[in-house]
Amino acid sequence: MLGITTIKLSKSSGVFLLLTFVPIAVALEFLNAADHIVIFIVAAVGLVPLAKLIGDSTENLAIYYGSTSGSLLNVTFGNAAEIIIAIVAINAGLLDLVKASITGAILRNILLIFGLSIIAGGFKHALILLELDEYRQELI
């Protein structure tokens, strides 16, 4: 009699099934079997579980090393796309692309993330006051 093995998947493990798109994208690229747009889409789908792995890893490291080191790791790996683009672009001699990528990342972090934080805080608290007296003493 053959034993039947069942695999139980959690809700988040379904995302890891998308890892199969990574070797498919590599194979399509090396075999020239598809258009560049198709390869890009397949590779982008394959990056989703890899981003989740990086996020989960930094969260687990933050538990072990503490919130300060964990936050530093999260920010560093959160900007992994900009780092990869910068390395590839510098090797190709595209310094203007590197400057634009870094500028875009800074503007995104300052304007988009901070702005959405203010909007989300405004939904919960109608009026947000910042008491500067205690901080002024630290600055002096």
C-alpha angles and dihedrals in degrees: 000000000000119000116232116220118206123201119210116206124199121216093262096044090067087072090061090062085074088069087086088074092066097070090037090057091048091049092048090051097049095041093045085226099144145031118274092249092056091048090049092051093047091048092048091052089049091054093060096078091041090057089049090051091053091048093048091046094052091047091053092046089050089057090052101039100032135254098289097053090038091054091050091051091047092052092045095050091037087065094046091116092057091047092051092046090049094051094048093044094048090051088052092048095246099139093156089059090052091051091049092047093051092045091050092049092051093047091047092052095044102040107025103036096037092043093050089048091055092047092048090048089050091056092056099036119032092201124030118191125191115206105212099178096087092046094049090059090055092050094051 
